[in-house]
Amino acid sequence: MNRKYRKTVIAGNWKMNQLVSGVKPFMEELKKELPQNKQCDIVLCTPAVMIPAMVKAGKDCKVAAGGQDVSKYEKGAYTGEVSADQLLDAGAKYCIVGHSERRQYHHEDDMLINAKARALLAKGITPIICVGESLEQREMDLTIEHITYQVKAALYGISATELRHCIIAYEPIWAIGTGKTATSEQAQEVCEAIRGVIRKMYGARPARAVSILYGGSMNAKNAEELLAQPDIDGGLIGGASLKPADFAAIVKATDQ
């Protein structure tokens, strides 16, 4: 982490878990576990139906609400879609785009992810843009090439001013929900490369200001080592974000 130049962010991704009725009890338990003087911004990205409950329950402990996906369209006959305006109206401050599960199960490509990121920025919502390689791509030594393309495509047409409101999350697909984690050195190598791509696109100062998160099975045990890396500015947390004590432990690791 480098707090001199950029924010530290711990963002939870609840995926398709929890219920609206469970948000308040969860947040009450989380509040007990969180440190008084938090050294990071905290976000919980929930299914869209839970965002208003998260906004209400998160006020006391300063946890921001986020969405997990957004439509590239502003409005219209797109059954089941949720627009950036609707997310904003519900109280979301952040939203994940390009998660590997969306890419895999819904066949989302890089151009669509770019359109979604731009839709969020147009409404003042911070996109958490996910990039990551498969195990096969890593074994073929294509990690950097693949992620370079993903970053360039995701940021296409986004200005340097808008970049200040973007977060990049590196999530090696082979480490999501598997219990496997990239070593701190592997994670740092890729996050450093991501910053290098942004530097070539926008220059040194904008690149220095972008928060880059690691999101491959970060947990209470490995968070401190991962967060000690100079180009890892936080985490996008899956399973551990569903457990108040574990999520709070990751937040506490940012104090080190």
ABEGO torsion letter per residue (X at the ends): XBAAABBBBBBBBAEBBEBAAAAAAAAAAAAAABBABBABBBBBBBBAAAAAAAAAAAAAAGBBBBBABBBABABEBBBGBBBAAAAAAAGBABBBBGBAAAAAAAGBBAAAAAAAAAAAAAAGBBBBBBBEBBAAAAAAGAAAAAAAAAAAAAABGBBAAAAAABBBBBBBAAABGAGBBBBAAAAAAAAAAAAAAAAAAAEAAAAAABBBBBABGBBAAAAAAAAABAABAEBBBBAAAABAAAAAAAAAAAAX
